[in-house]
Amino acid sequence: MSLRINHNISAMNSHRNLIQNTKTQAKNLERLSSGLKINRGADAPAGLIISERLRSQMSGLKQAIDNSEAGISLMQTAEGALEEVNRALINIRQLAVASANEGTNDEFMLEANQEEIVNSLQLIDRISRIANYGKKAILDGSMGANGITTGDHLEFIQATVDTQSSPVGGYGVQINEASTRSTFEGAVGLSTAIIDQEEQITVVEGGKTLNFVTTAGDTVETTMNKLEKALKASGLNLELIREPGMASEPNQPQLLVFRHKEFGSEPSFQVASNTPGLLSTDGDVPVLIQNGIDVSGTIGGEFAQGKGQVLTGSEPTKVSGVQVKYTGDLAPEGGFAGSVTIAQNSSIFQIGANYKQSTAFSLRSTGTKRLGNGILNDSGFKSLQQIDVTETQKALDTMKIVDRAIEEVSAFRGEMGAFQKNNLESNLNYLRNAHENLTNAESVIRDADMAEEMTNFTRNQIMVQSNTAMLAQANQTPNSVLTLLQGRA
């Protein structure tokens, strides 16, 4: 065994192991104190890159969860307001039904009902105006797709989240053919001879049937009046078209002309008569009348689907979902009917952690001017805002307008419910599941196993103590050289 004093290799070896074990012990302490096995890039470069990306995704998912929950709260707030609108509409309808009871009402009762209806309409407008989520108005139309039209006989109905905002000047509306109603005109005029035979006239529409029998001895004019009254009382959605000036000649034969009140190709009715040609070609054989046509045309140069008087922009185009109503009897000369200007303000909900993981919903206006539009009525009411019950016919037409408004609000609530359930709540369940799984993945990569780290720390602690002791022993080795020198002396 050789003895050297210039270089103590044993001490150097012990010192190197002591440094290594001390460094390893320090890492154990760091991991135990932070709970992470990757605290810096040097610990695991690839693991750090992956875990940081997972952390970014987890953060986005957590915010998307909060966004979805906020969206659900907004929908619930809006539906709570619409529930009160529904109650007001039901109350208005009840008052309209009461006002239609002509036999018991006087003008003071009708005025009292009208005053209460006006108050209810003001309530609906107030709810539409003040329903807020934070400081954001949610039912005044500012969070939906809105539009206005220019041009005679054009009315804006609605637009959807898929409709794009229009350029300056709006989307041009081209009408190729105006809509018509199913109409039937008999070939043989109603005469006193036919009346005296107690002719049976049968009209069927919408599952309802009118069987009208003439009374022998009545004049043609009297019979026409009775038939018109019976038609109104039957509830059929038809009208009897009277030729002007015939009342002055009570027994002048008159052709029977029936017309459906609704426009388009779908509405139909059946007619039959005992006398061939009066209505049906063959006696007592019903004839189906379905000769109405739908409006046809384009919006913004794009094909639009016609149904009745309403044109709907085709999908997928810039005018997807926009609806306009053309009420003219004929297509305008040259086809150009006007334009519709769309402002797309539908609400965007960011419900995912990444770019373009969003959904949209249009919270349209529920003001009285926007409800009950497009309903054909004898009183000329264009919307819920104009209803009046001070006359019997107005009360009857009010019921039609209010029924449409109730349908619109209920359908809107249904759309909101479907959006909340299928877009927000279902997505929320997915987000929570995805967040949990990503957290687990990130934990596997980056979190420290505390039991393993404690085991390693205990081992390294012993190793450091052992290294320290061995270093002390190695430092004593050169002293043996002194013993050799002293023995020679």
Phi, psi and omega in degrees: 000125181268149178242127180235148179244341179288322181227124177258089186295323180297319179293321178296320179295315180296322180294319179297315179294324178296316178299315182296315181290326177295319178296317179296319178296322178297321177294322177299316179297319180297315181293322179292325182281328181266337183080006182242141175268347174240105180253343179207167183301327182293338181292320179191090185306310181295318180297322179296316181299313181296315184292326178292322176295320178294321178298319178298317180293320179298318179297318178296319179295320179297318179290324177297324175298314178297320179298315181295319179295322177293321177297320177297318179298320179297315179298319179294323177295315180295318182292327176299320177292319180292332176298321178290325175298318178300317179298318179297319180295320178296320177296319178297318181296320178299318178293324178294319177297319178296321181289335179284352179280076188300328185294335185245348186274146168241176187296330181288322177295319180294320179295323178295318178297318180296321179296319178293322178296318178301318179297321179293321178295321176296323177298315180299316179295323180294318178298317179299328185276323189254354178295112185234154167240104193069238176254010183264119177289134188245348182233016179262005179093353182286348178247027180225187177263117184244157180206157174225153181243155171235144181117146180294142173070010178254134178228136175278130179259298180193168172220163183243181179293342181274349181282133179272147176302140184279156175287177177301130183096349176078182176269127178290139179251119181252125179252116179272325181207130179282154180284155176228172180249150176298125186225143176226136176233125180294157180270338182243132181286147175288122183236170179296327179297318179291321180298317182294342177276004182055059180296136175259124178248124182243129178230131181235131178204133176057035180080002178250147183232137174244119173251107183249128180244127180290156180253124180302136180096343177287151174283167178298317182296318178297317180296319179295321177296317179296318180296318180296318179294318179296323180295318178293320181291335184288339182084006177292142182275051183229162175225148178264122182272118181260140178279125182300142175087356182284340182296335180288344178235088190299335182249015175289124179305139181231138176284141177275123180234117178248143179220136177289145180281340181262145180272156172113178185275344183281315182301138181213167174203168179237146177228151177206153178210158176290319182275122179301135177093335177298313170229284181284149180298317176253141182302133177063021177246111184299146177240128178276127179249115178210068185244014175288158178233153178272152175297146177227147180168196181227157174233122181060029181080359180258148179300138178235137180277127180262137173216111187064233178265003188255130173258132179240127180299137183283163180245150350267113178222177179293340181253022180305127174085348180287138181234130174230150181247131177249117186257004180290150178285333181228156175293140181295155179297126183087347176090338183282118183260343182145207181215160175234128181256124185248131172246113184269105180238025181300146183284134178258127179249117177277101187248014177227172184272352188236174181299135178066017172265071185223168176220162184229152177213139182261113176266091186282168182289141176244025175292160184297334179288338182262356181253146176072027180280154171075019180261122178289125180209155184288338183273351178078020178290128180262342180200175178299330183299333188261002186297151184208138182239020183282353174227155184300312181296322178295323178295320178295317178291328176299321179300319179296316180295315182294321177301318179294319179296319178297318178299318181294314181293319179295317178296321178297316177297322177296319177297317179296318179297318179296319179297315180297315184288311189271328182264322185262305184291316178297317178296325179297320178298317178297316183299318180294320178294315180296320179298319179297314182292320177294322177298319178296317179297316179294325180294319180299320183284320194246331183286146180276144172275104189296325179294316179295317180296323179292323177296314179295323179297317180298316178299311183293328177297318178295319180297320178296317179296320179294317179299321180295317179295316181293324177297320177298319179294318181295326179290342179275346184300316180300341180296336180295336177297324178298324180295319177296316181294321180292323179295325180289324182294000000 
